[in-house]
Amino acid sequence: MAGQRPALPALLASEGCLGGKDPAYGRPRRGGLSSLGNTAFPRLGWSLDLSGNELFAGSPGDATFASSAGAAYYFQLEGGEWKQLSKFFGSDPGAGGFFGWSLQRTSDTLVVGAPGSTTPTPGRVHTFSTDGAAQMSGTLVSLSNTAGGVQWLTLGTCAKHAGDFYLVLGSFSGTSPALGLGTSSLPLVPDAYTLFTFNNPNGPLLPGSLGLLDAWGRAVGAFVLPPGTPQGTVGLTLHHAYLVLDAQTLAIELASNAVPVTIVP
């Protein structure tokens, strides 16, 4: 594959969801928020988003991975006591990234800023689902048929899906009507490309299209357009989306949104 794969790319990265318990800690922590504001939680509370009994707090000085790489926390108020349910990080936790410098929850998405991130360029915005949905984002929206290129695909869902299978599929016929798969709906119109991606996982066009989600329910794939792709493909828009499959039963658990890429001259 041309180029070197970044850790989890894109200026706007879908990082998965915050449902369930933090896999790094195993169980909720208890205690007043003021008691957590010590040297173990650098700059905890630099950014806050409080809604009802839920609180998200940024800690841009956290050094779990590197100096001031940053972190954020998710608390719930139960019985008059705050419980820490999650501590989470960006997908590129480098020194001085300041993940958690800003954050805001809107509807079913939490947006977290990391102004010091240098991957792939200065500054980055991370998004997390708060409703357990499977999300996908892509680094580019178009690729040249002459030069070729790579659209990196970031896959993200809940930590409870760690170790489950994921399968990326594609379509050149659009996203509606969606493909019904039991209780899930995959936003791809089935066509010959869908069948090709199903029958040829991890092939040269879609390396990393089949694999296991990591401890945070995340993975990276790619769509690779080779140089010199036929001129007749110019103007074609491909969409890719993925399924989450139970590791034991292979039952379909989730279907993601679709990410487009258009072939241009």
C-alpha positions in Angstrom: 0.0 0.0 0.0 1.3 3.4 -0.9 2.1 5.7 2.1 2.4 4.9 5.8 -0.6 4.2 7.9 -1.2 6.7 10.6 -2.5 5.6 14.0 -6.1 6.8 13.6 -6.2 9.6 11.0 -8.3 12.7 10.1 -8.7 16.1 11.5 -12.2 15.1 12.6 -12.0 11.6 13.9 -14.9 9.4 15.0 -13.5 7.7 18.1 -16.3 5.4 19.2 -18.7 5.6 22.0 -18.7 6.2 25.7 -21.3 3.6 26.8 -20.5 1.1 29.5 -17.5 1.0 31.8 -14.0 2.1 31.0 -12.0 -1.0 30.0 -8.9 0.5 31.5 -10.4 0.7 35.0 -13.0 -2.0 35.0 -15.5 -0.5 37.4 -16.8 3.0 38.3 -14.9 5.2 40.7 -16.7 7.1 43.4 -16.1 10.4 45.1 -16.8 14.1 45.0 -15.4 15.8 42.0 -13.3 18.2 44.2 -11.5 15.1 45.6 -10.5 14.1 42.1 -8.8 17.4 41.4 -5.3 16.5 42.5 -2.0 15.7 40.8 -3.3 12.5 39.4 -5.9 14.4 37.4 -3.9 17.4 35.9 -6.2 20.3 35.0 -9.3 18.3 35.6 -12.2 20.6 34.9 -10.5 22.8 32.4 -13.5 22.2 30.2 -16.9 21.0 31.4 -20.3 20.0 30.0 -23.0 19.3 32.5 -26.5 18.0 31.5 -28.8 16.6 34.1 -27.0 13.9 36.0 -24.2 13.5 33.4 -20.9 15.4 33.5 -18.0 15.4 31.0 -14.8 17.0 32.2 -11.6 17.7 30.3 -8.2 17.1 31.7 -5.7 18.5 29.1 -2.7 18.1 31.3 -3.1 14.4 31.8 0.1 12.4 31.3 -1.2 8.9 31.1 0.4 8.4 27.6 2.7 11.4 27.4 3.2 14.8 29.0 0.1 16.9 28.6 -1.4 14.4 26.1 -4.7 15.0 27.8 -7.7 13.0 28.7 -11.4 13.4 29.5 -13.8 11.9 32.1 -17.4 10.9 32.1 -19.3 11.0 35.4 -22.8 10.2 36.4 -24.6 11.4 39.6 -26.3 8.6 41.4 -27.8 8.8 44.9 -26.1 12.2 45.5 -22.7 10.7 44.6 -20.7 11.2 41.5 -19.4 8.0 39.8 -16.6 8.0 37.3 -17.7 5.7 34.5 -15.0 6.4 31.9 -11.7 8.0 31.4 -10.9 8.3 27.7 -8.3 9.6 25.3 -7.8 10.7 21.7 -6.6 8.2 19.2 -3.2 10.0 18.8 -2.2 10.7 22.4 1.1 12.6 21.9 2.9 15.0 24.2 1.4 18.5 24.2 -1.8 17.4 22.5 -4.0 18.9 25.2 -6.9 16.5 24.5 -9.8 17.8 26.6 -8.9 21.5 26.3 -12.5 22.0 25.1 -15.5 19.7 24.9 -19.2 19.9 24.2 -22.0 17.4 24.0 -24.7 17.9 21.3 -27.5 15.4 21.0 -25.8 12.0 20.8 -22.3 13.2 20.1 -19.5 14.5 22.3 -16.9 16.7 20.6 -13.5 17.1 22.2 -10.8 19.5 21.1 -7.0 18.7 21.1 -5.4 22.0 19.9 -1.9 20.8 20.4 -2.2 17.6 18.3 0.2 17.4 15.5 -1.3 14.3 13.8 -1.8 14.7 10.8 -1.6 18.5 11.1 -1.7 21.0 14.0 -5.0 20.7 15.9 -7.6 18.1 15.9 -11.3 17.5 16.8 -12.4 14.1 18.1 -16.0 12.9 18.1 -17.5 10.2 20.4 -20.9 8.6 20.2 -22.9 8.7 23.4 -25.6 6.4 22.3 -23.7 3.2 21.4 -23.8 3.8 17.6 -21.1 2.6 15.2 -19.4 5.5 13.5 -17.1 5.9 10.5 -15.1 8.9 9.2 -12.8 9.3 6.3 -9.7 11.5 5.7 -10.6 12.6 2.1 -13.7 13.2 0.1 -12.1 12.7 -3.4 -9.2 10.9 -5.0 -7.6 11.4 -8.5 -7.9 8.5 -11.0 -4.6 9.7 -12.4 -2.5 10.0 -9.3 -4.4 7.5 -7.1 -4.4 7.8 -3.3 -5.7 6.6 0.0 -8.8 7.5 2.0 -8.1 6.4 5.6 -11.3 5.1 7.3 -11.6 5.4 11.1 -14.1 3.0 12.7 -15.4 3.6 16.2 -18.0 2.1 18.5 -18.2 1.0 22.2 -15.6 -0.7 24.3 -18.2 -3.4 25.0 -17.6 -4.5 21.4 -13.8 -5.0 21.9 -12.7 -8.2 20.2 -15.8 -8.3 17.9 -15.4 -8.6 14.2 -15.9 -5.7 11.8 -16.5 -5.9 8.0 -16.3 -2.9 5.7 -18.5 -3.1 2.6 -19.0 -0.7 -0.3 -21.5 0.5 -3.0 -21.3 2.7 -6.1 -25.1 2.9 -6.2 -25.7 5.2 -3.2 -27.0 4.9 0.3 -30.8 4.8 -0.1 -32.8 2.6 0.2 -30.6 1.1 2.9 -29.9 -2.6 3.1 -32.0 -4.2 5.9 -30.1 -6.8 7.9 -32.2 -8.0 10.8 -32.5 -5.2 13.3 -29.7 -3.2 11.6 -29.9 -1.1 8.5 -26.7 -0.7 6.4 -26.8 2.6 4.4 -25.6 1.0 1.2 -27.6 0.1 -2.0 -26.4 -3.5 -2.8 -24.6 -3.8 -6.2 -21.7 -5.6 -7.8 -19.2 -3.6 -5.7 -21.0 -4.7 -2.5 -20.6 -8.3 -3.5 -17.0 -7.7 -4.5 -16.1 -6.2 -1.1 -17.9 -9.0 0.7 -16.1 -11.7 -1.2 -12.7 -10.0 -1.2 -12.0 -8.7 2.4 -8.6 -7.2 3.0 -8.0 -7.0 -0.7 -5.9 -4.3 -2.4 -8.8 -1.9 -2.7 -9.9 -2.2 0.9 -7.0 -3.3 3.1 -8.1 -3.8 6.7 -11.7 -4.2 5.8 -12.1 -7.3 8.0 -10.6 -7.6 11.5 -11.1 -7.3 15.2 -12.0 -4.1 17.1 -9.4 -3.0 19.6 -9.9 -2.6 23.4 -11.8 0.7 22.8 -14.0 -0.8 20.0 -12.0 1.0 17.3 -10.1 0.1 14.1 -8.6 1.6 11.0 -9.2 0.6 7.4 -8.6 2.3 4.0 -9.8 2.6 0.5 -6.9 2.6 -1.9 -7.3 3.9 -5.5 -4.4 2.8 -7.7 -2.8 5.3 -10.1 -4.0 5.1 -13.6 -7.5 4.1 -12.8 -9.6 4.1 -16.0 -11.0 7.4 -17.1 -14.5 6.0 -17.1 -14.5 6.0 -13.3 -14.2 9.8 -13.1 -17.3 11.2 -11.4 -18.1 8.0 -9.6 -18.9 8.2 -5.9 -18.3 5.2 -3.8 -19.7 4.8 -0.3 -18.3 2.5 2.4 -19.9 1.5 5.7 -19.2 -1.3 8.2 -20.9 -4.0 10.2 -20.0 -5.1 13.8 -20.3 -8.9 14.2 -20.4 -10.8 17.5 -17.2 -12.6 17.9 -18.9 -15.8 19.2 -22.1 -16.0 17.1 -21.2 -13.8 14.1 -24.6 -12.1 14.5 -24.8 -8.6 13.2 -24.9 -6.2 16.1 -24.4 -2.7 14.6 -24.2 -1.0 11.2 -22.3 2.3 10.8 -23.0 5.4 8.8 -21.7 5.6 5.2 -18.6 7.6 4.1 -18.3 8.8 0.5 -15.3 9.3 -1.8 -15.6 10.6 -5.3 -13.2 9.8 -8.1 -12.0 13.0 -9.8 -9.5 13.7 -12.7 
